[in-house]
């Protein structure tokens, strides 16, 4: 049987190459020692050789892409297949997040200053996109709000993801606005607070909803 060319994967691979193409164009302009880490105020507090800009993005992109290649083959009940194009969309969102982070890392190293606000904008967009997809993610072991209670009960999974979608969407918008409007010293606390809230609220909700379902079943 003749295999069809997956143009979507070709485009994704091309996008994954963009940080390295960008790095190649500025390689000679980079100092031998570059800033590799910045604190919450955007100040450099870690240093290394410029070769870090090759291996760092390479590892991030390889891991993010590789995990999504591996998941379908180790899914014990093949539930990922039921997600269809939704699974591919989540893969694109995660991989493109790593592409954007890599480019910002390289850009910051070139300029010797942090692009921390832009980094948080990228994460805010990521949360917003994932919030949009949350209600459509089907019951599975790998993608979504995976608590003991959502994995145990498909109804709890659906209700939790419908609720979580709104929180992630709103949280992402808050992070984007904070990153664009607030100074560096305030953006990190906002980011951490929002991230903790949108992680914990669905977890607590899933537990309460599970107890509610269990109580209704026992009566």
C-alpha positions in Angstrom: 0.0 0.0 0.0 1.3 3.4 -0.9 2.0 5.6 2.1 0.6 9.1 2.1 2.9 12.0 3.0 2.0 13.6 6.3 2.4 17.3 5.5 1.3 18.3 9.0 4.3 16.5 10.5 6.6 18.1 7.8 5.4 21.5 8.7 5.9 20.8 12.4 9.4 19.6 11.8 10.2 22.7 9.8 8.9 24.9 12.7 11.0 22.9 15.1 14.1 23.8 13.1 13.4 27.6 13.3 15.3 28.1 16.6 18.4 26.5 15.1 18.2 28.4 11.9 17.9 31.6 14.0 20.8 30.5 16.1 22.9 29.8 13.0 22.3 33.4 11.7 23.5 35.0 14.9 26.2 32.5 16.1 29.2 34.7 15.3 27.6 37.6 17.2 27.2 35.6 20.4 29.9 35.9 23.1 31.6 32.7 24.1 30.0 33.1 27.6 26.3 33.9 27.6 23.5 34.3 30.2 21.7 31.0 30.5 19.3 31.8 33.3 17.4 34.9 34.5 15.7 35.6 37.9 12.1 36.8 38.4 13.2 40.4 37.8 14.8 39.6 34.5 18.4 39.8 35.7 21.0 37.3 34.6 22.0 34.9 37.4 23.4 31.9 35.5 26.2 31.7 32.9 27.5 29.1 30.4 29.0 28.6 27.0 27.1 29.5 23.9 27.0 25.8 23.0 24.2 25.6 25.6 21.9 27.2 23.0 22.3 24.1 20.8 21.8 21.4 23.4 19.2 23.2 25.5 16.5 23.7 22.8 17.4 20.4 21.2 16.6 18.5 24.4 13.4 20.5 25.0 12.1 19.9 21.5 13.2 16.3 21.3 11.5 15.4 24.6 8.3 17.3 23.9 7.9 15.8 20.4 9.2 12.4 21.5 6.6 12.0 24.3 3.8 12.6 21.9 5.2 10.0 19.5 5.5 7.5 22.4 2.1 7.9 24.0 0.0 6.1 21.4 2.2 3.0 21.5 2.1 2.7 25.3 -1.5 3.6 25.9 -2.9 0.4 27.6 -6.5 0.9 26.4 -5.8 2.9 23.2 -8.0 5.7 24.4 -5.7 8.3 22.8 -6.9 7.2 19.4 -10.4 8.3 20.4 -9.1 11.9 20.6 -8.3 11.9 16.9 -7.2 15.4 15.7 -7.6 16.8 19.3 -4.5 14.8 20.3 -2.6 16.2 17.3 -3.7 19.7 18.2 -2.4 19.4 21.8 0.9 18.1 20.4 1.2 21.1 18.2 0.4 23.5 21.1 3.1 21.9 23.3 5.8 21.6 20.7 5.2 25.2 19.5 5.5 26.4 23.1 8.9 24.8 23.2 9.8 26.4 19.9 8.8 29.9 21.2 10.7 29.3 24.5 13.8 28.3 22.6 13.7 31.4 20.3 13.2 33.7 23.3 16.1 31.9 25.1 18.4 32.5 22.2 17.2 36.1 21.7 17.8 36.9 25.4 21.3 35.4 25.3 22.2 37.5 22.3 21.0 40.7 24.0 22.2 39.9 27.5 18.8 40.7 28.9 15.8 38.8 29.8 12.6 38.6 27.7 10.7 37.4 30.7 7.6 39.3 30.0 7.4 37.9 26.5 8.1 34.5 27.9 5.1 34.8 30.2 3.0 36.1 27.3 3.9 32.8 25.5 2.8 30.7 28.6 -0.4 32.8 28.9 -1.3 32.0 25.3 -0.4 28.3 26.0 -2.8 28.2 28.9 -5.5 30.0 26.9 -5.2 27.5 24.0 -5.2 24.5 26.3 -8.3 25.9 28.2 -10.1 26.1 24.8 -9.3 22.4 24.2 -9.9 21.1 27.8 -13.7 20.4 27.4 -13.0 18.3 24.3 -10.2 16.1 25.7 -11.6 12.5 26.1 -11.0 10.2 29.0 -7.4 9.0 28.8 -4.3 8.3 30.9 -1.9 10.9 29.5 -3.4 14.2 28.5 -5.6 16.4 30.7 -6.5 16.7 34.4 -5.3 13.3 35.6 -6.3 12.9 39.2 -7.4 9.6 40.8 -11.0 10.7 40.6 -11.1 11.8 37.0 -9.3 8.6 36.0 -11.7 6.5 38.0 -15.0 8.0 36.7 -15.6 9.3 33.2 -18.4 11.5 34.2 -16.1 13.2 36.7 -13.5 13.6 33.9 -16.0 15.3 31.6 -17.3 17.7 34.3 -13.8 18.5 35.6 -12.5 19.3 32.1 -15.5 21.5 31.3 -14.9 23.5 34.5 -11.1 23.5 34.1 -11.3 24.8 30.5 -12.9 28.1 31.7 -10.3 28.5 34.5 -7.3 27.8 32.2 -8.8 30.2 29.5 -9.3 33.0 32.1 -5.9 32.3 33.7 -4.1 32.5 30.4 -5.7 35.9 29.6 -4.8 37.2 33.1 -1.2 36.2 32.5 -1.0 37.8 29.1 -2.5 41.1 30.3 -0.3 41.1 33.4 2.8 40.5 31.2 1.9 43.3 28.9 0.8 45.8 31.5 2.8 45.2 34.7 6.5 45.5 35.6 8.8 42.5 35.8 8.7 42.4 39.6 4.9 41.8 39.6 4.6 39.5 36.6 6.2 36.5 38.3 4.0 36.5 41.4 0.9 36.8 39.1 2.1 34.0 37.0 2.8 31.7 40.0 -0.5 32.5 41.6 -2.5 31.9 38.5 -0.6 28.7 37.7 -1.2 27.3 41.2 -4.9 28.3 41.1 -5.7 26.7 37.8 -3.8 23.5 38.9 -5.4 23.2 42.3 -9.0 24.2 41.6 -9.7 21.4 39.1 -8.0 18.9 41.4 -10.3 19.9 44.3 -13.3 20.0 42.1 -12.6 16.5 40.8 -12.5 15.1 44.3 -15.7 16.9 45.4 -17.5 15.8 42.2 -16.3 12.2 42.7 -17.7 12.2 46.2 -20.9 13.6 44.9 -21.2 10.9 42.3 -20.4 8.2 44.8 -23.0 9.5 47.2 -25.6 9.6 44.5 -24.8 6.1 43.5 -25.1 4.7 47.0 -28.6 6.1 47.6 
